[in-house]
Structure formats: structure tokens, C-alpha cells
């Protein structure tokens, strides 16, 4: 009897395990159908696709996530590998492929590009005619959503929304349709692919409410870079102060939220492109990518092709994986692939060492300074081998308290390193590049006094700390400097070719300003994006391939 009971007890967990494995095996697949093969017995493609799914073993009514009829002919569904194989064998199916998870590619710009400061248009053209034309341009931005209260989406002086516009401003738990206006004319969210990947549990988290509201900041920054209204006295905590405006500041914005906390899912992106085409956008901006893939398995390329066929211009970021070769995303010839370059603006900061040497770097630190009194400077002071990287928990508080800490760049986020130093009791940080990051400098709004320096300078500072018996440093900050030369220069992080899918096609097509760009920001998150950053700002300075894409 005991052995029987034990066998039953062992069997029960195995049943649960088997059930869990079965559920875990399901994932999102995108199915390309032969449109012309729809039987006459079905009044529409949605019913046909549903019937295809219900004919599969172990199918459930909620398996169908999206039906595509504009950007694509097919559907996205939650399937296990066996069900996907069965669909592949169907004569009505062209292709079945697993969903791709794409990633986001994270004032001064119009003048630097030679745009007229009043109209936001190129000098030498009839401003009145071009202004009138741009009022009717609708830019669809596929990203993390939008912060509609931003002044960059103020619609003062804008005419009525074009009658051809068919989009909508959807309602959500933290988003009202009344937040849209003549500037922000549409806002939607697409999350079924994300829900499937996250097990449907994300709605329990306040930050992931199913609505177009931007809780990340990336989408608001991109949308305002593309078409933000004039906003005077804009800055990030005093940096880059001036008038902020988008490149096409009279154009309209339609926001399509497709990116969530763990990524941007192909099924959601394809659904958003389909919606944007039907809504009537003129331009699509996607500052995201998933690396190189055959065009017929690349949902962005597929959706962009359908948009291009309908006269919609599609701009996508090249990626932030440079400077290595073959690091491009979005290589399709019908997409304008945009790399990132520098502006003629910088944010200098200085590290004065105890050996009388002063080194220049960059920083957006805006808090209280360190004063002029030198303090101890330390490097690689922790309980494990990762203390030089300033990873979480790697620093020994008794060795860094009250000191400036040198941290090697890499692995964790630059701003996170500063938070690690602060939590361990450090009062400042020198963020030193390594061979991998070279001389590229990116300014960050750190939580403590911090200066980022290039590899060569970093080597000199590390050598000083290791050789001097009592190394010291004082950090200071130089604000905003203009007319920096040479500029533009291709950013080190900007992805490079050659094009892996079609080597004969040169990519990226163009570069645009993508380093230290000031634009609107979500007030749901601090400028560093860290949870412990409680600062709120209406504008933020960011670098990546997303500003030039906009």
C-alpha cells in the first residue's frame, strides 16, 4: 500500500510537470497564407484562419492572436511545434515561422542640419507652401507609446485633422481618448504577442498597463524628435537649454505602442503596421530591430514592403551594435536605413587628479558638485573580481566610502554603475572606457558626480591609481558647449555594413544626429531609466539610432 501511495504521489508531480511543459512549448508563430486559396464557404479570411486553427489537435479558441489582411496575408497564433509543422504541410500555407523579438535602438539638431529656425524647413523653399503641406503629413511612430501631456504635443495653431485620417485614440486604464488632439491624432497599443510571451501576467504590474501610455520614455523621445511642437526654455536639468522642436514640427503624430518591458514582438509590430496603413499614415518610423534575417522572415521588412506599395515612406534605425562589421538591422532596400552621427554640441566634464593632470570627459550630472577639495580615488576595490566593473554588490563599502571610484565601462548600464558606487558609499565616479568601447563618449544624467572618459584617458587614470600611494581626484562640470568640431562624425555605436542579406545593396542609406539628442520624455520614469531615479523631467538627452530615424 505504501509503495502504491508513493507511486501516486510521484505520478502527480509528473502530471503537473508534463502539463507545464506542454504550456511552455507553446509560442507565437506567424503564418503566411495563400490569399487566393480561401474557400468560398468562408465569408472572410478571419473565419478561414480560425477554421484552420480549430482543425489542429489540442487547439483552443484563444489560439488566434492577430489576423493580417493589409500588411500581410495570414495570422499570428499561439502554437506548439507540432501544430506549426502541421500547418506547414497545408497546401494553403506559404510559410510558418517563429516570432522574432526586436529591441529598441535607445534642440540643437534643426539648426545643425541647416533647417530654418522658424518653420523647421529647409531654407530656399517657399515656407508657406511647405508649412501647409506638412500640416497634412501623418508620422506613425512604432515604439514604447507616448506621454500625451508633453508640451511637445501641444496643438496650438494647428488646423483641423485631415479628413482622410481613419485612426483613433484608444482608451486604456491610464489613457483617455481626450488626450489626443490636432497634433497627437492617434494612439494605439498592441500587446497580444507580448502577453503570449509573458504568460499573460503582465497586466498585474502597474507599469505594464495595456494602453498607449509611455512608461519607458523612448517612444515619447522619438515621436517628439520627429514632429514635436516648438517648446521654449527646454532642457534636461539645465543642459542643452533652448527651444525644442521636431524635424517636421507641423506634422501630425500617430503613436503605436508595440514595445513592452521585455521587448518588441513581431506579431504586435506587424499588427501595428497593418493598423497604421489602414489609418492613413504617410510616414512610418521604427527605431527598433532584431538583427539580420531573410526578408520573408523579417516582419518589419514584410510590413514595410506593404507600406511602400501604398506610397508610405518607411524609416528604420540601423542599430546600435557598431562599430563591428555586419551589425546592421533593417537592411531591406525598400526601407531607409538610418545610422547615427554626432552634433556640434558637447557636455564637457573634468577630472583633476592629484598628480596635477586634468582629464576631460563628458557628463550630464546636474546635482550638487564636489567642491574643490581633493578626495581619495580608488579602483577595483571589492570582494570579487568584478569590482572593476562596478557590478551590483561588487564594491566593498569600507574601501570606497567617501571616495571617487573608477569603474570600467561594460556589462551593466553606465548609469547603473554610478548607482552601485553611490549605494556603496562612494561620492563620485570616473567611468573609464576599455578597449571594447574605445574613445566613444556618451553623456549620462548620473545620480552622483560622474565623468565619462575614453580608453586612452582611462588607461592613464587607472595607471595613476595603481602607482600612486595616495591617489586623489576632484570632479567638475562644464555645462553645454556648442560649435564642437569635427562634426558630424559617425557614432561608434552606429551599426555598420556590409548588408548580410543582400551584399550588393549598400546600407545604411544615411546618417543623422543621434548622439546626445534633447527631446520630450515620459514623466513616468527618471532620466536614467533606473527605478531608484526619482527625478522627473519633461525632456531628456539620449543617444542611439532612434533620434535620426525619427
C-alpha distance (Angstrom), angle and dihedral (degrees) to the residues before:
residue distance angle dihedral
X1 . . .
X2 3.77 . .
X3 3.78 91.9 .
X4 3.81 90.8 49.6
X5 3.81 91.2 50.5
X6 3.78 90.6 48.7
X7 3.79 90.5 49.9
X8 3.80 90.5 51.7
X9 3.79 91.6 47.9
X10 3.81 90.1 50.6
X11 3.79 91.7 45.9
X12 3.82 94.8 54.1
X13 3.82 95.2 60.4
X14 3.79 89.4 45.8
X15 3.79 89.9 54.7
X16 3.79 90.9 50.8
X17 3.81 90.6 45.9
X18 3.77 91.5 51.0
X19 3.79 90.3 49.0
X20 3.79 91.3 50.0
X21 3.78 92.1 48.6
X22 3.78 89.8 50.7
X23 3.79 91.2 52.7
X24 3.80 92.6 44.3
X25 3.80 90.8 51.8
X26 3.79 90.2 64.5
X27 3.75 116.9 93.8
X28 3.77 139.0 154.7
X29 3.80 118.5 -76.9
X30 3.79 127.4 -177.0
X31 3.80 113.8 -138.7
X32 3.81 122.3 -158.1
X33 3.81 110.6 -153.6
X34 3.81 133.2 -163.2
X35 3.79 98.6 -112.0
X36 3.79 94.3 -158.9
X37 3.81 92.1 56.3
X38 3.82 94.8 70.4
X39 3.81 108.1 126.8
X40 3.82 116.1 -120.7
X41 3.81 88.5 -123.4
X42 3.82 89.2 75.3
X43 3.79 116.5 73.6
X44 3.80 93.1 -155.8
X45 3.79 141.6 10.7
X46 3.79 93.9 -108.0
X47 3.81 91.2 63.5
X48 3.80 90.8 46.2
X49 3.78 92.6 51.8
X50 3.80 91.2 47.0
X51 3.79 90.2 52.6
X52 3.82 90.7 50.3
X53 3.80 89.6 54.7
X54 3.79 96.5 43.7
X55 3.80 89.4 54.2
X56 3.80 89.7 63.7
X57 3.81 120.2 93.4
X58 3.82 114.8 -99.9
X59 3.79 91.5 11.1
X60 3.81 118.4 160.9
X61 3.81 128.5 -155.7
X62 3.80 92.1 -115.2
X63 3.82 94.9 54.5
X64 3.81 92.6 99.7
X65 3.82 109.5 82.7
X66 3.80 104.2 168.9
X67 3.79 138.0 3.5
X68 3.82 114.7 -149.0
X69 3.81 120.3 -156.9
X70 3.81 104.8 147.6
X71 3.79 111.8 35.2
X72 3.80 91.0 28.4
X73 3.77 140.6 0.3
X74 3.76 107.6 -120.4
X75 3.76 142.1 43.7
X76 3.79 146.4 -98.1
X77 3.78 117.8 -121.7
X78 3.77 143.0 171.6
X79 3.80 105.4 -111.8
X80 3.75 141.3 157.9
X81 3.83 118.6 -127.3
X82 3.80 93.4 -99.4
X83 3.79 92.3 53.5
X84 3.79 90.2 48.3
X85 3.81 90.6 52.3
X86 3.79 91.0 51.0
X87 3.80 90.6 53.6
X88 3.81 91.1 49.3
X89 3.81 88.7 59.0
X90 3.80 92.6 54.7
X91 3.82 115.4 106.8
X92 3.81 89.6 -138.8
X93 3.81 93.2 58.8
X94 3.79 122.2 85.8
X95 3.79 98.0 -175.6
X96 3.81 144.3 -15.3
X97 3.78 121.5 -158.4
X98 3.77 137.7 168.1
X99 3.78 118.9 -101.2
X100 3.79 116.9 -96.8
X101 3.79 121.7 -136.7
X102 3.79 110.1 -139.5
X103 3.80 125.8 -161.7
X104 3.79 132.8 -141.2
X105 3.79 115.6 -104.3
X106 4.44 90.6 -137.9
X107 17.79 120.9 -125.2
X108 3.72 96.5 -64.5
X109 3.77 97.0 57.2
X110 3.85 103.3 80.5
X111 3.80 93.3 51.0
X112 3.78 92.0 44.4
X113 3.81 89.8 53.4
X114 3.80 91.7 51.2
X115 3.80 95.9 -107.6
X116 3.78 119.1 151.9
X117 3.81 109.7 -99.6
X118 3.80 95.2 -136.3
X119 3.77 103.7 43.9
X120 3.80 102.0 23.3
X121 3.80 87.5 -128.1
X122 3.76 135.3 115.9
X123 3.78 115.0 -83.1
X124 3.79 116.0 -114.7
X125 3.79 95.0 46.1
X126 3.79 128.7 98.1
X127 3.80 99.2 -91.6
X128 3.80 94.7 -162.2
X129 3.80 93.8 54.9
X130 3.79 93.7 43.9
X131 3.80 92.1 46.3
X132 3.80 90.8 53.9
X133 3.80 91.2 48.8
X134 3.80 93.7 48.8
X135 3.81 92.1 53.2
X136 3.79 88.1 70.2
X137 3.83 96.4 47.0
X138 3.80 113.1 106.8
X139 3.81 116.8 -158.7
X140 3.79 114.7 -160.0
X141 3.81 111.6 -153.5
X142 3.82 117.7 -162.3
X143 3.78 106.4 -162.2
X144 3.82 142.7 94.4
X145 3.79 95.2 -37.9
X146 3.79 130.5 -102.3
X147 3.80 141.7 -75.0
X148 3.83 96.8 -135.8
X149 3.81 95.8 -169.9
X150 3.82 91.2 66.8
X151 3.80 114.7 118.8
X152 3.80 86.9 -129.6
X153 3.81 87.6 74.9
X154 3.80 95.9 50.5
X155 3.81 110.0 134.4
X156 3.79 99.7 -157.2
X157 3.80 110.3 147.7
X158 3.79 95.5 7.9
X159 3.82 118.5 131.1
X160 3.78 125.1 -124.8
X161 3.78 119.7 -60.2
X162 3.84 111.3 -89.8
X163 3.79 110.8 -91.8
X164 3.81 90.7 -130.3
X165 3.83 91.4 65.3
X166 3.80 111.2 111.8
X167 3.82 100.5 173.1
X168 3.76 129.5 109.3
X169 3.78 144.4 -147.0
X170 3.78 105.1 -122.9
X171 3.77 125.8 -145.2
X172 3.79 121.1 -118.4
X173 3.80 140.0 165.9
X174 3.81 90.3 -86.9
X175 3.79 101.4 18.9
X176 3.80 129.2 74.9
X177 3.81 124.0 -164.0
X178 3.80 87.0 -129.9
X179 3.83 88.5 71.3
X180 3.79 89.7 74.7
X181 3.80 120.0 85.3
X182 3.80 141.7 161.3
X183 3.84 90.8 -58.0
X184 3.82 100.8 39.8
X185 3.78 97.0 40.1
X186 3.79 100.2 165.7
X187 3.80 140.8 25.3
X188 3.79 127.3 175.8
X189 3.80 137.0 159.4
X190 3.81 130.7 -146.0
X191 3.78 117.7 -164.3
X192 3.82 111.8 145.1
X193 3.80 92.7 105.2
X194 3.78 90.3 47.3
X195 3.80 91.8 47.3
X196 3.77 90.2 52.2
X197 3.80 92.6 50.0
X198 3.79 94.1 46.5
X199 3.79 95.3 45.2
X200 3.77 92.8 -109.1
X201 3.78 92.0 -78.9
X202 3.77 99.3 112.4
X203 3.81 94.5 91.8
X204 3.80 87.9 71.7
X205 3.81 88.7 67.8
X206 3.83 114.7 80.8
X207 3.80 92.8 -144.4
X208 3.79 92.3 58.4
X209 3.79 101.7 53.5
X210 3.79 112.6 155.9
X211 3.77 99.7 -107.7
X212 3.81 140.4 98.6
X213 3.82 91.8 -99.4
X214 3.79 114.4 124.7
X215 3.81 113.3 -126.5
X216 3.81 93.4 166.4
X217 3.82 105.6 51.2
X218 3.81 97.1 -136.0
X219 3.81 95.5 98.9
X220 3.79 94.7 47.2
X221 3.81 90.6 48.5
X222 3.81 91.9 50.3
X223 3.81 96.0 44.7
X224 3.80 93.6 48.9
X225 3.81 91.1 46.6
X226 3.78 88.5 55.7
X227 3.80 101.3 43.5
X228 3.79 111.5 -7.6
X229 3.80 119.0 152.6
X230 3.81 122.4 -116.8
X231 3.81 110.7 -77.0
X232 3.79 118.5 -177.8
X233 3.80 124.7 -145.7
X234 3.79 92.6 18.5
X235 3.81 119.0 164.0
X236 3.76 145.0 137.2
X237 3.79 102.6 -105.8
X238 3.80 89.4 -42.7
X239 3.81 99.0 -39.3
X240 3.84 122.0 117.9
X241 3.80 91.3 7.6
X242 3.78 116.1 -170.8
X243 3.80 142.3 81.1
X244 3.79 113.8 -34.0
X245 3.80 119.4 -152.3
X246 3.76 139.1 153.1
X247 3.79 125.9 -106.7
X248 3.81 89.8 -109.5
X249 3.78 97.5 27.0
X250 3.82 94.2 172.9
X251 3.80 94.7 52.9
X252 3.81 123.9 100.7
X253 3.80 125.4 -112.6
X254 3.80 127.9 -138.0
X255 3.80 113.1 -174.9
X256 3.81 122.4 -152.1
X257 3.79 113.4 -173.4
X258 3.80 109.2 -148.6
X259 3.80 102.2 143.7
X260 3.79 123.3 82.3
X261 3.78 136.5 172.9
X262 3.81 95.8 -69.4
X263 3.78 100.0 35.6
X264 3.79 147.7 -71.7
X265 3.80 113.9 -64.3
X266 3.79 122.9 -143.4
X267 3.81 94.9 -133.2
X268 3.82 90.5 54.7
X269 3.82 92.4 45.5
X270 3.80 92.5 50.9
X271 3.81 90.6 48.3
X272 3.80 90.6 50.3
X273 3.81 92.8 49.8
X274 3.78 89.0 49.7
X275 3.79 90.1 51.2
X276 3.81 92.8 45.9
X277 3.81 91.4 52.5
X278 3.80 91.1 50.5
X279 3.80 92.2 44.3
X280 3.80 91.9 57.2
X281 3.81 107.8 -111.1
X282 3.79 119.3 169.1
X283 3.80 98.0 -158.4
X284 3.81 132.3 30.5
X285 3.81 119.7 -155.0
X286 3.81 119.2 -167.8
X287 3.80 118.0 175.9
X288 3.78 94.7 -176.9
X289 3.77 139.2 80.4
X290 3.75 146.7 168.9
X291 3.77 106.5 -142.3
X292 3.76 126.6 -97.9
X293 3.83 120.3 -28.0
X294 3.82 137.2 156.0
X295 3.77 108.4 -82.5
X296 3.81 93.5 -118.5
X297 3.82 89.9 58.3
X298 3.80 95.6 41.4
X299 3.81 109.4 93.9
X300 3.79 93.0 -164.8
X301 3.81 91.5 52.6
X302 3.81 91.2 46.1
X303 3.80 93.8 48.9
X304 3.81 92.7 42.5
X305 3.82 90.9 53.2
X306 3.81 91.2 55.6
X307 3.80 89.9 47.0
X308 3.81 91.3 49.3
X309 3.82 90.3 51.5
X310 3.81 87.6 58.7
X311 3.79 94.6 49.5
X312 3.81 96.9 -99.5
X313 3.80 116.1 143.0
X314 3.83 112.7 -133.5
X315 3.81 122.7 -156.9
X316 3.81 120.9 -174.8
X317 3.78 134.5 175.7
X318 3.79 119.9 -106.9
X319 3.80 92.9 -138.8
X320 3.80 139.6 -105.0
X321 3.81 98.7 -102.8
X322 3.82 99.2 102.6
X323 2.87 155.1 158.6
X324 3.81 90.0 41.3
X325 3.80 118.8 92.2
X326 3.80 123.4 -105.8
X327 3.82 91.0 24.8
X328 3.81 97.6 125.8
X329 3.78 128.6 128.8
X330 3.81 126.2 -166.0
X331 3.82 97.3 29.4
X332 3.83 98.5 159.3
X333 3.83 111.9 130.2
X334 3.82 93.0 -129.5
X335 3.83 90.5 60.1
X336 3.79 124.5 77.8
X337 3.81 100.8 -129.8
X338 3.79 111.8 -154.9
X339 3.78 128.3 -158.4
X340 3.81 127.1 -164.0
X341 3.80 129.4 -106.2
X342 3.79 136.9 175.0
X343 3.80 131.8 -95.0
X344 3.79 125.8 -136.3
X345 3.80 89.1 -106.8
X346 3.78 128.4 95.0
X347 3.80 141.0 174.8
X348 3.81 106.5 -141.5
X349 3.78 123.9 -160.8
X350 3.78 130.4 178.3
X351 3.79 139.4 -140.2
X352 3.81 112.6 -159.0
X353 3.81 108.3 -163.7
X354 3.77 129.4 -156.6
X355 3.81 90.8 -110.6
X356 3.84 88.7 67.1
X357 3.80 92.4 -106.1
X358 3.81 117.2 131.8
X359 3.79 118.2 -157.1
X360 3.80 125.2 -164.0
X361 3.79 124.5 -139.9
X362 3.81 136.5 141.7
X363 3.78 136.6 -91.5
X364 3.81 143.6 160.7
X365 3.78 94.3 -156.1
X366 3.81 108.1 145.1
X367 3.79 105.5 175.3
X368 3.78 132.7 93.7
X369 3.78 113.3 -43.0
X370 3.80 128.1 -124.6
X371 3.79 96.8 -114.2
X372 3.81 123.4 -133.7
X373 3.80 100.2 -67.8
X374 3.83 113.2 107.7
X375 3.81 116.2 -122.5
X376 3.78 132.0 -164.9
X377 3.81 117.9 -75.1
X378 3.82 120.0 -150.2
X379 3.80 138.0 178.6
X380 3.80 133.1 -168.1
X381 3.80 93.9 5.4
X382 3.75 108.3 155.6
X383 3.74 149.6 94.0
X384 3.81 97.2 -93.2
X385 3.79 142.5 33.8
X386 3.82 93.9 -93.6
X387 3.79 95.6 64.5
X388 3.82 90.4 101.3
X389 3.83 87.1 62.7
X390 3.81 92.8 48.4
X391 3.79 92.7 -130.8
X392 3.80 119.0 175.3
X393 3.80 110.4 -70.2
X394 3.81 94.3 3.6
X395 3.82 99.2 109.4
X396 3.79 123.8 82.6
X397 3.84 106.8 -133.0
X398 3.81 93.9 -150.2
X399 3.83 89.5 58.6
X400 3.80 99.7 44.7
X401 3.80 104.5 32.5
X402 3.80 111.2 126.1
X403 3.82 92.7 3.7
X404 3.80 140.4 106.6
X405 3.81 110.2 -109.9
X406 3.81 125.9 -149.8
X407 3.81 109.8 -140.7
X408 3.80 125.3 -171.1
X409 3.80 113.9 -129.2
X410 3.80 117.6 -115.9
X411 3.83 146.3 68.2
X412 3.82 99.1 39.0
X413 3.80 127.0 45.0
X414 3.79 118.5 -76.9
X415 3.81 93.2 -123.4
X416 3.81 90.7 46.0
X417 3.80 89.7 60.2
X418 3.79 89.2 57.9
X419 3.79 90.5 50.7
X420 3.83 89.8 51.0
X421 3.80 90.5 52.1
X422 3.80 91.7 48.1
X423 3.79 93.0 48.1
X424 3.82 89.8 52.2
X425 3.80 91.1 53.1
X426 3.80 99.8 -98.2
X427 3.80 117.6 143.6
X428 3.79 100.5 -155.7
X429 3.80 144.5 11.3
X430 3.78 138.8 -146.2
X431 3.80 107.1 -157.5
X432 3.81 105.1 -153.5
X433 3.79 123.1 -163.8
X434 3.78 120.1 -131.3
X435 3.81 130.4 -150.0
X436 3.79 90.1 -81.3
X437 3.82 95.0 57.5
X438 3.81 95.2 35.2
X439 3.79 117.4 -176.9
X440 3.82 97.6 -27.5
X441 3.80 111.7 125.7
X442 3.79 126.1 -163.9
X443 3.80 119.8 -173.5
X444 3.80 116.2 -133.9
X445 3.78 134.6 -171.0
X446 3.81 94.6 -121.2
X447 3.79 125.2 -165.7
X448 3.81 91.9 -128.5
X449 3.82 134.5 27.0
X450 3.82 104.4 -65.1
X451 3.79 138.5 163.1
X452 3.82 124.3 -162.4
X453 3.82 115.5 -148.2
X454 3.80 134.9 -177.8
X455 3.79 126.8 -104.7
X456 3.80 97.4 -94.8
X457 3.79 92.4 49.0
X458 3.78 89.7 43.2
X459 3.80 91.0 54.8
X460 3.81 90.5 52.1
X461 3.80 91.7 50.0
X462 3.80 93.5 46.7
X463 3.80 90.3 49.1
X464 3.81 90.7 50.5
X465 3.81 92.8 50.4
X466 3.80 92.7 48.5
X467 3.82 95.4 46.8
X468 3.82 104.4 38.1
X469 3.83 117.4 80.3
X470 3.81 92.0 -145.9
X471 3.83 110.2 23.6
X472 3.82 117.4 -174.9
X473 3.78 138.2 178.1
X474 3.80 142.5 -171.7
X475 3.82 119.8 -156.8
X476 3.81 123.0 -152.3
X477 3.80 135.7 172.2
X478 3.80 131.7 -133.3
X479 3.82 103.5 -162.6
X480 3.81 119.6 -143.0
X481 3.82 123.8 -14.5
X482 3.83 124.5 -171.9
X483 3.82 135.4 -161.9
X484 3.79 93.5 41.4
X485 3.81 112.1 172.6
X486 2.95 142.7 -114.7
X487 3.78 96.9 37.0
X488 2.90 142.8 -168.8
X489 3.79 99.9 34.8
X490 3.80 123.9 166.4
X491 3.81 108.1 -101.4
X492 3.79 114.5 -114.4
X493 3.82 91.0 -128.5
X494 3.82 93.7 52.7
X495 3.81 109.4 112.0
X496 3.79 118.6 -110.6
X497 3.77 137.4 -149.3
X498 2.91 162.6 -122.4
X499 3.78 97.8 140.1
X500 3.82 107.2 -114.9
X501 3.81 96.0 -161.1
X502 3.81 98.0 44.8
X503 3.83 111.2 11.0
X504 3.80 91.4 -175.0
X505 3.82 90.3 66.7
X506 3.80 113.4 78.1
X507 3.79 115.0 -135.6
X508 3.01 145.0 -139.8
X509 3.79 94.9 43.4
X510 3.81 97.3 -156.6
X511 3.79 141.6 -10.5
X512 3.79 127.4 -131.0
X513 3.81 136.3 -178.4
X514 3.79 107.3 -63.3
X515 3.80 106.4 149.2
X516 3.82 121.9 91.5
X517 3.82 96.0 -11.4
X518 3.82 119.7 177.3
X519 3.80 115.0 -142.0
X520 3.80 141.3 137.6
X521 3.78 119.6 -59.5
X522 3.79 139.7 -159.3
X523 3.78 112.9 -102.3
X524 3.80 88.7 -149.1
X525 3.80 90.2 81.3
X526 3.79 138.8 35.7
X527 3.81 122.0 -108.0
X528 3.82 93.0 -98.7
X529 3.81 93.8 49.8
X530 3.82 90.0 -128.6
X531 3.80 117.8 135.2
X532 3.80 90.8 -130.8
X533 3.80 91.3 55.3
X534 3.82 102.1 97.9
X535 3.81 95.4 174.3
X536 3.80 116.6 118.3
X537 3.78 123.3 -152.1
X538 3.79 134.5 168.9
X539 3.80 92.0 -144.4
X540 3.77 134.7 36.9
X541 3.80 137.5 -171.0
X542 3.78 113.4 -128.6
X543 3.80 138.5 170.1
X544 3.78 129.7 -150.3
X545 3.78 141.3 85.0
X546 3.79 93.6 -67.6
X547 3.85 99.8 80.8
X548 3.83 95.1 56.2
X549 3.81 91.4 43.7
X550 3.78 89.6 59.7
